[in-house]
């Protein structure tokens, strides 16, 4: 099945999708949309991990059913989005996402009042916060390699230290070295291929994202998330110990766990296998 032809706002038709910078709440936000062939299927919003620009999701987007519209965006300061002078908390980032979805209405055939949301790692925080703030706008929730913020079972100190810096995005040799600790269970060549897609990361923007994470937790309020939720986790993930997935699923009223044998980036290094798991969950009535 071929992808639908979409009209790029202000540009020419695009076969596989389009990328645009929109002004959202006074900020220039870079967004990428792969239109779906069936406007009756809920759009899927992908929310990236810390420091990652929207390109990191390209293998997953390519593996997903073309019926489904897929929306990606760069949070303020990351990739092609305008930075913020002050750190934004998770609640503000969730509101920014809602405003962005409002702007997408009319730009693609699919409505954006209700969407499915997939959050990877740090992006899982925004996904959970969005489901809490906008329960009527959240169809299904996919939480990948993520946790509950400051109140969670932490990684080892050596792994945490590696995650405190954006250097792995900007220095391939450091990434290879750090990967032996933080990307256990992943093929190093596959990880390099993923990171070669993304844009360099500014230290200030990375620190702002760390602030959002270290001032937030969802643990006490997970029972208030009413959306069906799939918690996808790697058994060999040293960044988010797998016990966190079981805790989250036990507290989410409609949560379930799916474990795989990979690590932190398994969804992106094995997109066809795990993408099918995501699709099956999203397509359930």
FENDARA-V339465 format. One line per field, one symbol per residue. phi: phi as a letter, one per 30 degrees, with the letter a starting at -180 (. if undefined). burial: b if it has 9 or more other C-alpha atoms within 8 Angstrom, else e. Layout:
BEGIN
phi->???
burial->???
END
This chain:
BEGIN
phi->.ddddccdeibcdbdckbbacccbhicdcdbbbcdcdbddcedccccdddicdddededdedddeddcdbcbacdejchccddcdbdcdedddddeddddddddejdbdddbdbbdbccchedddddddddddbddccdbbbcchbbcidcaddddeddeddddbdeddcbeddddddddcccdicdedddedddddddecdddddddddeeddcbbcedcedddcdebcccbcdcdddbedddddddddcdebcbcbcbdccdcedcdbddddddddedddddd
burial->eebbbbbbeeeeebebbbbbbbebeebbbbbbbbbbbebebbbbbbbbbbbbbbebbebbbebbebbbbbbbbbbbbbbbbbbbeebbbbbebbbbebbbbbbbbeebebbbebbbbbbbbbbbbbbbbbbbeebebbbbbbbbbbbbbbebeebeeebbebeebbebbeebebbbebbebbbbbbebebbbebbeebeebbeebbebbbbbbebbbbbeebbebbbbbbbbbbbbbbbbbbebbbebbbbbbbbbbeebebbbbbbbbbbbebbbebbeeeeee
END
